[in-house]
Amino acid sequence: MAASGSKSVLFVCLGNICRSPIAEAVFRKMATDAGVVDKWRIDSAATSTYEIGSSPDPRGQACMKKHDVPMMHVARQVTRDDFMSFEFILCMDESNYNELERKAKQVKNHQAKIELLGSYDPQKQRIIKDPYYGSDEDFEKVYQQCVRCCKAFLEQNS
């Protein structure tokens, strides 16, 4: 459970090895740099079971290393408890959003606000596309989108 007075955000994508761990790492670094990380509970998860227990994609790890963003995560699936214990659940695309809305309906009085992370993008790119079948450039694009969106999200929620 999030401690009283603290804020919480869960970043979600399909497998929790590409987009959501990048968003989690980017947001954690921003909150750390802003001196507010201890006010936040920050995590990421998957809508699917495909990658449970896996480390982030090596291409994503390389991208984070290039930008000096620490990344430590083991993939997990969204749980019923997540809908009660997180204030915000930010996902990457419409498919994630629809799946989260479906799961949330099964949790009575769920608290979480489910949104597209891209809804915070000042450049209005609402969808953060899965780079899994793409190239290093696609991971870089995800990183840049996450930077823009996480910055705006943190500014609106600090």
C-alpha positions as CSV (number, residue, x, y, z in Angstrom):
1,M,0.0,0.0,0.0
2,A,1.2,3.5,-0.7
3,A,2.1,5.3,2.5
4,S,-0.1,8.2,3.4
5,G,1.0,11.5,1.8
6,S,3.0,9.6,-0.8
7,K,2.2,9.3,-4.5
8,S,2.4,6.1,-6.6
9,V,2.6,5.3,-10.3
10,L,2.7,2.0,-12.1
11,F,3.9,2.0,-15.8
12,V,2.4,-0.8,-17.9
13,C,3.0,-2.4,-21.3
14,L,2.4,-5.8,-22.8
15,G,5.5,-7.7,-21.6
16,N,7.2,-5.4,-19.1
17,I,10.6,-5.8,-20.7
18,C,10.7,-2.9,-23.2
19,R,8.5,0.2,-22.7
20,S,7.3,0.1,-19.1
21,P,10.7,-0.6,-17.5
22,I,12.2,2.3,-19.6
23,A,9.4,4.6,-18.4
24,E,9.9,3.4,-14.8
25,A,13.6,4.0,-14.9
26,V,13.2,7.4,-16.6
27,F,10.6,8.5,-14.0
28,R,12.7,7.2,-11.1
29,K,15.7,9.2,-12.3
30,M,13.7,12.4,-12.8
31,A,12.1,12.1,-9.4
32,T,15.5,11.4,-7.9
33,D,17.1,14.4,-9.6
34,A,14.1,16.6,-8.5
35,G,14.7,15.4,-4.9
36,V,11.2,13.8,-4.6
37,V,11.8,10.1,-5.2
38,D,11.1,9.3,-1.5
39,K,7.6,10.7,-2.0
40,W,6.9,8.2,-4.8
41,R,6.2,4.5,-5.1
42,I,7.3,3.7,-8.6
43,D,7.0,0.3,-10.4
44,S,6.2,-1.3,-13.8
45,A,4.3,-4.4,-14.9
46,A,2.8,-6.3,-17.8
47,T,-0.7,-7.0,-19.0
48,S,0.5,-10.4,-20.3
49,T,2.3,-13.4,-18.7
50,Y,4.8,-13.8,-21.6
51,E,7.9,-12.4,-19.9
52,I,7.3,-12.9,-16.2
53,G,10.6,-13.1,-14.4
54,S,12.6,-11.7,-17.3
55,S,15.1,-8.8,-17.3
56,P,14.5,-5.8,-19.5
57,D,15.4,-6.2,-23.2
58,P,19.1,-5.8,-23.7
59,R,18.5,-3.1,-26.3
60,G,16.5,-1.1,-23.8
61,Q,19.2,-1.6,-21.2
62,A,21.9,-0.4,-23.7
63,C,19.7,2.7,-24.4
64,M,19.4,3.5,-20.7
65,K,23.1,3.0,-20.1
66,K,23.8,5.4,-23.0
67,H,21.7,8.0,-21.2
68,D,23.0,7.2,-17.7
69,V,19.6,6.1,-16.4
70,P,19.9,3.2,-13.9
71,M,17.5,0.3,-14.7
72,M,16.8,-2.6,-12.4
73,H,13.6,-4.6,-13.0
74,V,12.2,-8.1,-13.2
75,A,9.1,-8.4,-15.3
76,R,5.8,-9.1,-13.5
77,Q,2.2,-9.1,-14.4
78,V,-0.3,-6.5,-13.1
79,T,-2.2,-7.8,-10.0
80,R,-5.6,-7.1,-8.6
81,D,-3.9,-5.3,-5.7
82,D,-2.2,-2.9,-8.1
83,F,-5.6,-1.3,-8.9
84,M,-6.1,-0.6,-5.2
85,S,-2.6,0.4,-4.2
86,F,-1.4,2.6,-7.1
87,E,-2.8,6.2,-7.6
88,F,-1.8,6.2,-11.3
89,I,-1.5,3.3,-13.8
90,L,0.1,4.7,-17.0
91,C,0.2,2.5,-20.1
92,M,1.7,2.7,-23.5
93,D,-1.0,1.9,-26.1
94,E,-4.8,1.4,-26.6
95,S,-4.4,-2.4,-26.3
96,N,-2.8,-2.0,-22.8
97,Y,-5.4,0.5,-21.9
98,N,-8.4,-1.7,-22.9
99,E,-6.9,-4.7,-21.1
100,L,-6.3,-2.6,-17.9
101,E,-9.8,-1.2,-18.0
102,R,-11.1,-4.8,-18.4
103,K,-9.1,-6.0,-15.4
104,A,-10.0,-3.0,-13.3
105,K,-13.7,-3.8,-13.7
106,Q,-13.1,-7.0,-11.8
107,V,-11.7,-5.1,-8.8
108,K,-14.4,-3.6,-6.6
109,N,-13.9,0.1,-5.8
110,H,-10.6,0.2,-7.6
111,Q,-8.6,3.4,-6.9
112,A,-6.2,3.7,-9.7
113,K,-6.5,6.3,-12.5
114,I,-5.7,4.5,-15.7
115,E,-4.3,6.7,-18.5
116,L,-2.1,6.6,-21.5
117,L,1.4,7.8,-20.6
118,G,1.4,9.5,-24.0
119,S,-1.5,11.7,-23.0
120,Y,1.1,13.7,-21.2
121,D,3.3,14.2,-24.3
122,P,3.7,17.9,-25.2
123,Q,4.3,16.7,-28.8
124,K,0.9,14.8,-28.7
125,Q,2.2,11.4,-29.6
126,R,-0.3,9.5,-27.5
127,I,0.9,6.0,-28.4
128,I,4.3,4.7,-27.4
129,K,4.9,1.9,-29.9
130,D,6.4,-1.4,-28.9
131,P,10.0,-1.5,-30.0
132,Y,10.4,-5.3,-29.5
133,Y,10.5,-6.1,-33.2
134,G,12.3,-2.9,-34.1
135,S,15.8,-1.5,-34.0
136,D,17.9,0.5,-31.5
137,E,16.4,3.6,-33.0
138,D,13.0,2.4,-31.9
139,F,14.2,2.0,-28.3
140,E,15.7,5.5,-28.5
141,K,12.3,6.9,-29.7
142,V,10.6,5.1,-26.7
143,Y,13.2,6.7,-24.4
144,Q,12.6,10.2,-25.8
145,Q,8.8,9.8,-25.6
146,C,9.1,8.6,-22.0
147,V,11.3,11.6,-21.1
148,R,8.8,14.1,-22.5
149,C,5.8,12.3,-20.9
150,C,7.4,11.6,-17.5
151,K,8.6,15.2,-17.2
152,A,5.1,16.5,-17.9
153,F,3.5,13.9,-15.5
154,L,5.9,14.8,-12.7
155,E,5.3,18.5,-13.2
156,Q,1.6,18.0,-12.9
157,N,1.9,15.7,-9.9
158,S,4.6,17.3,-7.7
